[in-house]
Amino acid sequence: MAATAGTGTGKVTVRNARMTDAKALGAFLTRAWREAGPGALGFTGASEDAIRDISSADFLVKKINDPNLRMIVADAGGDIVGFASIRAEGPRAAELSGIVVLQSASGSGIGTRLIQRTFRLAAGLGFKTMVVRTEVFNERAIGFYKRNGFTESATATEKVGRMKVPVQVLRKAIPEQAPGLATGARARFSRPAG
């Protein structure tokens, strides 16, 4: 089920990514990187080559079809303005492995809607905890996660390209009945339609 609402960017539908989204998702990732700037928080270690690779239709079709990953998009009339993804981190924990909203759509509530959708999916898959990692100096992202119920649980160092990046690990318990998930409904990691 897709969630639709009006925002400052027009009517936006938050839904699972489809194979037919690969080209638009690639354009979105490139645009998001350019709007934010190459040194922007959340893009630490990203280069023009890395962005080109992860924005390619071939790469994105593989990711959309990956049975261990669920990708979500915020679609504004065919233009993707936000993206999130989750993957299993263990038998009981899901990782919010990516969330990006265009700078031009920042503050419109799209990020919150994306994160709510990830919780519904994770709950439907039986996960009990959501984990997210971000740079320790990315105060804006840490604040966003805390406003959405996450708490700081650890710090770590991750290798991004050739860089070692200090990250803050945040966690949130997933309610058994996440908002918007019908009683007994189960999402499945399976090949998306489209």
Residue, then its C-alpha position, 0 to 999 in steps of 0.5 A: m500500500a502506498a501513502t500519498a499526501g500533498t507537500g510543498t513539492g506537490k503530491v508525494t506517494v511513498r511506496n516500494a521501489r519497482m524495477t521501472d524506477a531504476k532510471a529515475l532513482g539513478a537521476f535522483l541519487t545524482r541530483a541529491w549528491r549535486e544539490a548537497g555538494p560532494g563534501a556533504l554529510g551523509f555522502t562522506g567518501a563519495s566521489e563522482d565515480a562512486i555516485r555514477d556507479i551507484s546511480s547506474a540502472d544496472f546497479l539499481v536493478k540489482k539492488i531493487n531485485d536483491p531479496n535481502l534489501r527493500m527499497i522505498v521511494a517518495d514519488a512526486g508525479g514520476d520524479i523521485v524526491g526521496f529514497a530509503s532502504i532497509r536490510a537485515e542486520g541479523p535475525r531480529a534487527a533491520e538496518l536503515s541502510g540508506i535514507v536521502v531526501l533532496q535538499s530542495a524537498s528538505g523540511s517537507g516531511i518526506g524523510t519522516r514518511l520514508i522512515q515510518r514506511t521502513f518501520r512498517l516493512a520491518a515490523g511486517l518482516g518480524f524484526k524487533t529493532m531498527v539500527v542506523r549509522t551516520e557520521v558522528f558529526n552529522e548533527r542534523a541526521i542524528g537529531f532527525y533520528k532522535r525525533n523519530g524515536f532512535t537513541e544513541s547506542a554506540t560509536a564505531t569506525e567504518k571504512v568508506g572508500r579509503m577513509k575511516v569514518p567515525v559513526q554514531v549507531l542509533r537504535k529503536a525498538i520496532p513496535e509489534q504493530a507498527p503504525g499503518l500495518a494491518t493486523g496479521a499483515r506480513a511484508r515479504f522480501s521478494r522480487p518487486a513488481g514492475 
